[in-house]
Structures are given as structure tokens and as C-alpha cells.
């Protein structure tokens, strides 16, 4: 079985999709146009199947199987603290979780923000207290970004213990939990999480998948989120519920499919909690970097 540290998933110049082992950090930073040995499936890559000389055209989300997209909330201590101060949200005993549909999945590059997400509530803004202020005619600026560490699982998991959970983690990648905050208005959606986060393209991942064993302990890794070069989030991956705990919890009584993508939560500093608030605009470039993985770059394109 072939050893790998980082894997890319991509469309090549020949129009076909491949997986490839990326061996250096410099190559991770310049995937587009890179000449690599491509494999038709992840299984072919790890089992030394037939490879083909190809050139990367478009980088895709680096996931080998069609698993679920699961999001975790209030999982960073400092973010939980700011959420408690601003929204009176306290950390519950079990992890806060919700799903994103598969159609939300994207890779690096452009993310088209649907019009319904971009310009919802054009006449009023949702304040942290949940009070609505009417007749504030502002430009379509209700979409926010949250850089996150993402777990990708290696095999189906059911009723897995915390001790055994690391054996179900294939690797880690970088994610951006895009959110249309207007749909969390308590009068409109009861502060629910799914609708505001489930739009097409609202789960970009990439640029590569880092091998779990090579990546090591997540606690020492740093995550930095920037918009147009300005730093909004800069934090260690200080998770309340670590990767093993999340895999174990999510597998209790419910099969967690191979290739499931678990977005582990946002560090402090989301645009919604900034002063002044910052919501994404058409053309904004969002970068999320995690040491040991690379930088996920996405450009927002409003419909």
C-alpha cells in the first residue's frame, strides 16, 4: 500500500477527474498547472494501481468517498465565550451539530452565492440580541465566512468508542462554513442553523487532504482566516470536543459513512461578531490557512 502525506482531487486538462499524491508544501501552494501522476480513484492511488501523467486544471474538494457533510457549532472555547456574550448561547453537554447537503460541497476557486442568500432581508439587519431594525437599506452583505478544520473519515463508523475513533479518521482538510445570517433571524427561522448554511456551494473544502498520522495532534495547529488579505481569525485549533470525541459521538446509533466531512467548528472572530460587523461582498477573496494542510482560497461571486 502506497504511503501518502497529502492528496489532491482534481480535474485534469483531459477533462477527467483524478487523485494524486502531493509530496511537498511548495506543490500544495501551486496545484493548478502542476504535472502529476493521476489515479482514477483513491483506491488505485493507495494500492499502487495504474497511474497516468496528467496536468491539474481545476482543484476539487479532496474527499475520496461520498460521505455526509456534518457541521459542529460552539466547539472553540473563545468562540463559545463570544457567542455567550453576544447571543446568550451556552455550550451544551453534547456537541451542537447540523448537516449540509452534498450540493453545498465545493473546492478552491469561485463560489457562486445564490441571490436568495446574497440579498435576503435587504431592508433590515439582525442584531445580536435578535431585535430587528427596519428600513436600513444596505447592500447585499449578509453572507459570512468561518474557517474550520475538517475531519474526513476513512470507513463506515457505527457505535465507535473514543479510544477506537482515531482508526476511522483518514485525514484533515480546510473548510469554509459559509452562512447567510439573515436566515437565523429568530422570527423567520427560529435561529436554526441548516437553512442559512445549506445553499449550493456553501461548503468549500481544500486544497488537499492531509494524512491523519502525518498531520498529528490538531491542538498545536494554527488556523488563520483572511478576507482580501485582512486577518479576521487567528487561533490554535482549541477544540472543546476533539476529533476522536466527535467521530465517536456522531457514530452512536447512526452510521457515519466513509468519507464523511466533519467541520469541527469556528474559532473566534467571525464577521458577525466583529465591530463593526463584516459581511462578505461580491468579489471578496477568502483565504483559510491551517499549518500542515495548506490554504483554501475562494472568491465570492454574487448572482
C-alpha positions as CSV (number, residue, x, y, z in Angstrom):
1,X,0.0,0.0,0.0
2,X,1.4,3.4,-1.0
3,X,2.2,5.9,1.7
4,X,0.9,9.4,1.2
5,X,1.0,12.6,3.2
6,X,-1.2,14.9,1.1
7,X,-3.7,14.0,-1.6
8,X,-5.3,16.3,-4.2
9,X,-8.5,15.6,-6.1
10,X,-8.8,17.5,-9.4
11,X,-10.0,17.7,-13.0
12,X,-7.1,17.4,-15.4
13,X,-6.5,19.0,-18.7
14,X,-8.0,15.9,-20.4
15,X,-11.4,16.6,-18.7
16,X,-11.2,13.6,-16.4
17,X,-11.1,13.5,-12.6
18,X,-8.1,12.1,-10.7
19,X,-6.4,11.7,-7.3
20,X,-2.7,12.4,-6.9
21,X,-0.2,12.3,-4.1
22,X,1.3,15.7,-3.4
23,X,4.7,15.4,-1.9
24,X,5.8,18.9,-1.0
25,X,4.4,22.0,0.6
26,X,5.5,24.1,-2.3
27,X,3.5,21.9,-4.7
28,X,0.4,22.2,-2.4
29,X,0.7,26.0,-2.9
30,X,0.7,25.8,-6.7
31,X,-1.6,22.9,-7.6
32,X,-3.1,24.4,-10.7
33,X,-0.9,23.6,-13.7
34,X,1.1,21.1,-11.8
35,X,2.1,17.9,-13.7
36,X,1.5,14.8,-11.5
37,X,0.7,11.1,-11.7
38,X,-3.1,10.9,-11.6
39,X,-5.1,7.9,-10.4
40,X,-8.8,7.3,-11.4
41,X,-9.7,6.6,-7.8
42,X,-8.4,6.9,-4.3
43,X,-8.2,3.1,-4.0
44,X,-6.0,3.0,-7.1
45,X,-3.7,5.5,-5.6
46,X,-3.2,3.8,-2.2
47,X,-3.0,0.3,-3.7
48,X,-0.4,1.3,-6.4
49,X,-2.8,0.9,-9.3
50,X,-2.3,2.3,-12.7
51,X,-1.4,6.0,-12.8
52,X,-1.4,8.4,-15.7
53,X,0.8,11.5,-16.4
54,X,-1.7,14.5,-16.2
55,X,-1.8,18.2,-15.6
56,X,-4.0,19.7,-12.9
57,X,-6.6,22.1,-14.4
58,X,-9.2,22.6,-11.6
59,X,-8.7,21.6,-8.0
60,X,-11.8,19.9,-6.4
61,X,-12.8,19.1,-2.8
62,X,-10.2,16.5,-1.6
63,X,-12.6,13.8,-0.5
64,X,-12.4,10.2,-1.7
65,X,-15.9,8.9,-0.9
66,X,-19.4,10.3,-0.9
67,X,-19.9,10.8,2.8
68,X,-22.1,13.3,4.7
69,X,-21.2,16.9,5.5
70,X,-21.6,17.4,9.2
71,X,-21.0,20.8,11.0
72,X,-20.2,21.3,14.6
73,X,-21.0,24.5,16.5
74,X,-19.7,26.2,19.6
75,X,-16.6,24.0,19.7
76,X,-13.9,26.6,20.3
77,X,-13.6,27.9,23.8
78,X,-13.1,31.5,22.8
79,X,-15.8,31.5,20.1
80,X,-18.2,29.9,22.6
81,X,-17.4,32.7,25.0
82,X,-18.1,35.4,22.4
83,X,-21.3,33.6,21.4
84,X,-22.4,33.6,25.0
85,X,-21.7,37.3,25.5
86,X,-23.4,38.4,22.2
87,X,-26.2,35.8,21.8
88,X,-26.5,34.2,25.2
89,X,-25.6,30.8,23.7
90,X,-24.0,28.4,26.2
91,X,-22.1,25.2,25.4
92,X,-24.4,22.2,25.8
93,X,-23.4,18.8,27.1
94,X,-23.5,17.3,23.6
95,X,-21.9,18.9,20.6
96,X,-24.1,21.2,18.6
97,X,-24.4,19.7,15.1
98,X,-26.3,20.0,11.8
99,X,-25.9,18.7,8.2
100,X,-25.1,20.4,4.9
101,X,-26.3,18.8,1.7
102,X,-23.8,17.3,-0.8
103,X,-24.7,20.0,-3.3
104,X,-23.1,22.5,-0.8
105,X,-19.7,20.9,-1.5
106,X,-17.1,22.9,-3.5
107,X,-13.4,23.0,-3.9
108,X,-11.0,26.0,-4.1
109,X,-11.9,28.8,-6.6
110,X,-15.0,30.7,-7.2
111,X,-18.1,30.2,-5.1
112,X,-21.3,31.5,-6.6
113,X,-23.5,32.9,-3.8
114,X,-27.2,32.4,-4.8
115,X,-29.3,35.5,-5.0
116,X,-31.6,34.3,-2.3
117,X,-28.6,34.1,0.1
118,X,-27.0,37.3,-1.0
119,X,-29.9,39.7,-0.7
120,X,-32.2,38.2,1.9
121,X,-33.5,40.8,4.3
122,X,-32.4,43.8,2.2
123,X,-34.5,46.2,4.4
124,X,-33.3,45.2,7.9
125,X,-30.4,43.8,9.9
126,X,-30.4,41.1,12.5
127,X,-28.7,42.3,15.7
128,X,-27.0,40.0,18.2
129,X,-30.0,40.3,20.6
130,X,-32.4,39.1,17.9
131,X,-34.1,42.5,17.6
132,X,-34.9,43.6,14.1
133,X,-34.1,47.2,12.9
134,X,-36.2,48.0,9.9
135,X,-35.6,50.3,6.9
136,X,-31.8,50.1,7.0
137,X,-31.2,50.0,3.2
138,X,-27.8,48.3,3.0
139,X,-26.2,46.5,0.1
140,X,-26.4,42.7,-0.1
141,X,-24.0,41.9,2.8
142,X,-25.5,39.1,4.8
143,X,-23.1,36.2,4.0
144,X,-20.3,35.5,6.4
145,X,-17.4,33.1,6.4
146,X,-15.9,30.8,9.1
147,X,-12.6,29.0,8.6
148,X,-12.6,25.5,10.0
149,X,-10.6,22.3,10.4
150,X,-12.4,19.4,8.7
151,X,-12.1,15.7,9.6
152,X,-12.6,13.2,6.7
153,X,-13.4,9.7,7.8
154,X,-11.9,6.5,6.2
155,X,-14.6,3.9,6.7
156,X,-18.1,3.4,7.9
157,X,-18.4,4.0,11.7
158,X,-21.2,2.8,14.0
159,X,-21.1,3.0,17.8
160,X,-17.3,3.6,17.8
161,X,-15.6,4.3,21.1
162,X,-13.5,7.4,21.6
163,X,-10.5,5.1,22.0
164,X,-11.1,3.5,18.6
165,X,-12.2,6.6,16.8
166,X,-8.7,7.7,15.5
167,X,-8.7,4.5,13.4
168,X,-11.7,5.9,11.5
169,X,-10.0,9.2,10.6
170,X,-8.5,9.3,7.1
171,X,-7.2,12.8,7.3
172,X,-7.9,16.5,7.6
173,X,-8.6,19.4,5.3
174,X,-9.6,23.0,5.4
175,X,-13.2,24.2,5.2
176,X,-15.2,27.4,5.0
177,X,-18.6,27.3,6.6
178,X,-20.4,29.9,4.6
179,X,-23.5,31.3,6.2
180,X,-26.4,33.6,5.3
181,X,-27.1,35.0,8.7
182,X,-30.4,36.5,7.8
183,X,-32.0,33.1,7.9
184,X,-31.1,32.7,11.5
185,X,-33.4,35.6,12.5
186,X,-35.5,34.1,15.3
187,X,-38.7,35.5,13.9
188,X,-38.0,34.0,10.5
189,X,-36.2,30.7,11.2
190,X,-36.1,30.3,14.9
191,X,-32.3,30.7,15.0
192,X,-31.9,27.3,13.2
193,X,-28.6,26.5,11.5
194,X,-29.5,24.4,8.5
195,X,-31.2,26.8,6.1
196,X,-28.7,29.6,6.4
197,X,-25.8,27.2,5.7
198,X,-27.2,24.7,3.2
199,X,-27.1,26.7,-0.1
200,X,-25.3,25.4,-3.1
201,X,-21.5,25.9,-2.7
202,X,-21.7,26.8,1.0
203,X,-19.1,24.1,2.0
204,X,-15.9,24.7,0.1
205,X,-13.0,22.4,1.1
206,X,-9.4,22.1,0.1
207,X,-6.8,22.4,-1.2
208,X,-5.6,18.9,-0.2
209,X,-6.3,16.1,2.3
210,X,-3.6,15.7,4.9
211,X,-2.9,12.2,6.2
212,X,-4.1,11.9,9.8
213,X,-1.0,10.2,11.1
214,X,1.3,12.7,9.3
215,X,-0.8,15.7,10.5
216,X,-0.5,14.7,14.1
217,X,-2.2,16.4,17.1
218,X,-4.7,19.0,16.0
219,X,-4.3,21.1,19.1
220,X,-0.9,22.5,18.1
221,X,-2.1,23.6,14.6
222,X,-3.0,27.2,13.8
223,X,-5.9,28.4,11.7
224,X,-5.9,31.8,10.0
225,X,-8.8,33.3,8.1
226,X,-8.4,36.4,5.9
227,X,-10.7,38.4,3.7
228,X,-8.9,40.4,1.0
229,X,-5.7,40.0,3.0
230,X,-7.1,41.3,6.3
231,X,-6.9,38.8,9.2
232,X,-10.3,38.0,10.9
233,X,-9.5,34.8,12.6
234,X,-6.1,33.7,14.1
235,X,-6.3,30.9,16.6
236,X,-4.9,27.5,17.6
237,X,-7.3,24.6,17.0
238,X,-8.5,24.7,20.6
239,X,-11.4,22.3,20.3
240,X,-13.8,21.6,23.2
241,X,-14.7,18.3,21.6
242,X,-11.6,16.8,19.8
243,X,-11.6,14.8,16.6
244,X,-11.9,11.4,18.3
245,X,-14.8,12.6,20.5
246,X,-16.7,14.0,17.5
247,X,-16.3,10.8,15.5
248,X,-17.4,8.7,18.4
249,X,-20.4,10.9,19.3
250,X,-21.7,11.2,15.7
251,X,-21.5,7.4,15.2
252,X,-23.7,6.5,18.2
253,X,-26.7,4.8,16.8
254,X,-26.2,6.3,13.3
255,X,-23.8,5.1,10.7
256,X,-21.2,7.7,9.9
257,X,-20.4,6.9,6.2
258,X,-16.8,6.6,4.9
259,X,-15.7,10.0,3.5
260,X,-17.9,11.9,6.0
261,X,-16.7,15.5,6.3
262,X,-16.9,16.9,9.9
263,X,-16.5,20.6,10.0
264,X,-15.2,21.0,13.6
265,X,-16.4,24.5,14.4
266,X,-15.3,28.1,14.0
267,X,-12.6,29.9,16.0
268,X,-13.4,33.3,17.4
269,X,-13.5,36.3,15.1
270,X,-16.4,35.6,12.7
271,X,-17.6,38.6,10.7
272,X,-21.0,38.6,12.5
273,X,-19.3,39.2,15.9
274,X,-16.9,41.9,14.5
275,X,-17.3,45.5,15.5
276,X,-18.3,46.8,13.0
277,X,-19.9,43.7,11.5
278,X,-18.4,42.5,8.3
279,X,-20.4,40.6,5.7
280,X,-19.0,39.2,2.5
281,X,-19.3,41.2,-0.7
282,X,-19.2,40.3,-4.3
283,X,-15.6,39.8,-5.3
284,X,-14.2,39.2,-1.8
285,X,-11.4,36.7,-1.6
286,X,-11.4,34.5,1.5
287,X,-8.4,32.5,2.5
288,X,-8.3,29.9,5.2
289,X,-4.9,28.5,6.2
290,X,-4.1,25.6,8.5
291,X,-0.5,24.6,9.2
292,X,0.3,21.2,7.8
293,X,-2.5,21.3,5.2
294,X,-2.3,24.5,3.2
295,X,-4.5,27.4,2.2
296,X,-8.1,27.2,0.9
297,X,-8.8,30.2,-1.4
298,X,-12.3,31.1,-2.6
299,X,-13.6,34.2,-4.5
300,X,-17.2,35.1,-3.7
301,X,-19.3,35.7,-6.9
302,X,-22.8,37.1,-6.1
303,X,-25.6,36.2,-8.6
